[in-house]
Amino acid sequence: MAEVEIRNVRKAYGAVKVIHGVTFDIADGEFVILVGPSGCGKSTLLRMIAGLENISGGQIAIGKKVVNAVPPKNRDIAMVFQNYALYPHMTVAENMGFSLVMKGVQKAEIARRVADAAGILDLDALLARYPRELSGGQRQRVAMGRAIVRDPQVFLFDEPLSNLDAKLRVQMRTEIKALHQRLGTTTVYVTHDQVEAMTMADRIVVMHKGVVEQIGTPLELYDRPVNQFVAGFIGSPAMNLLSGGIGEGGFVSDKGLKLPVTVQGHGDKGRPVAYGIRPEHIRMSDDGLPVRVSLVEPTGSETQVMVEADSGETISCVFRDRFSATPGSTIRIAPHPNLVHLFDGETGARIS
């Protein structure tokens, strides 16, 4: 195991700059997830850590050793790809042990490592099968086993669950997290799915347009997003964000919707701000704001409801209790006053 140090790393393809001076550390044994929308640079950064992409500037160190000019095979890392990349003519055991064969490891040692990895991943009964005889989840476990047998300093995962169905993704999230807790190997994981990031990571690195917007634990990002982008990206359903300003009675949106503000630090009245409230922090209240129900989505444990205010603005709500109203009906809602987020209307930075 080893720490990973990223210092002012930049990447450009000719005149096109895609990574703009990224700096952060990953502690020994930590599970860090790089998350962000498509094109934010997260996969490019992972590939630079792996040595599959050249670095245009800056420095990457693994285990205190600078690896900028070190080829991938000598970085002591193992990477799990989105498409599994299994050899179709090899059995599960042969796929898992192939990298060790190429290194000249003795057959007995290869067999031991493959057996150990198979035991960890519950693949013992599948070692003689070929990839075509496996389900998607089993193939992904084989790809993980191929990484485990190498006993690397760092595991790298590049969106490994994207090809799986929803139920299997949940199962594999649990298995990958349990694997990390068992092995304790430093892990860098890339995904565009912020639910994966929230449920699996020790820390999350939120990226946008080639820069790091915020680094923190899942709940730090959820409770105190540093700017409007992170607020809108972290959390599902997404945070409600309304543009407007601070008036005498609280927040007034650009369309005239008035909402209470009790948080401190919102600055001078009249200052342009974005008002944020998470859907699950809105409750029904007899003396709340009257709104029309436009969409009801029951999920069993909760109900997601889209409502429209008289101003024409739509607000997403999540109610834990059973919800009986139908589209077109009127309900009254109230945001929890102590859970409101305010962001600067010009810079997007958090101001409360």
HELIX and SHEET records of a PDB file:
HELIX    1   1 LYS A   42  ALA A   50  1                                   9    
HELIX    2   2 PRO A   72  ASN A   74  5                                   3    
HELIX    3   3 VAL A   92  MET A  102  1                                  11    
HELIX    4   4 LYS A  107  LEU A  121  1                                  15    
HELIX    5   5 ASP A  124  LEU A  126  5                                   3    
HELIX    6   6 PRO A  131  GLU A  133  5                                   3    
HELIX    7   7 GLY A  136  ILE A  148  1                                  13    
HELIX    8   8 ALA A  166  LEU A  183  1                                  18    
HELIX    9   9 GLN A  194  MET A  200  1                                   7    
HELIX   10  10 PRO A  218  ASP A  223  1                                   6    
HELIX   11  11 GLN A  228  PHE A  233  1                                   6    
HELIX   12  12 PRO A  279  HIS A  281  5                                   3    
HELIX   13  13 PRO A  337  LEU A  339  5                                   3    
SHEET    1   A 4 VAL A  16  ILE A  26  0                                        
SHEET    2   A 4 VAL A   4  TYR A  13 -1                                        
SHEET    3   A 4 GLY A  57  ILE A  62 -1                                        
SHEET    4   A 4 LYS A  65  VAL A  66 -1                                        
SHEET    1   B 6 ILE A  77  VAL A  80  0                                        
SHEET    2   B 6 VAL A 154  ASP A 158  1                                        
SHEET    3   B 6 THR A 186  THR A 191  1                                        
SHEET    4   B 6 PHE A  31  VAL A  35  1                                        
SHEET    5   B 6 ARG A 203  HIS A 208  1                                        
SHEET    6   B 6 VAL A 211  GLY A 216 -1                                        
SHEET    1   C 5 LYS A 258  LEU A 259  0                                        
SHEET    2   C 5 GLY A 250  SER A 253 -1                                        
SHEET    3   C 5 ASN A 240  GLY A 247 -1                                        
SHEET    4   C 5 PRO A 272  ILE A 277 -1                                        
SHEET    5   C 5 HIS A 341  ASP A 344 -1                                        
SHEET    1   D 4 THR A 314  PHE A 319  0                                        
SHEET    2   D 4 THR A 303  GLU A 308 -1                                        
SHEET    3   D 4 ILE A 282  PRO A 298 -1                                        
SHEET    4   D 4 THR A 330  PRO A 335 -1                                        
END                                                                             
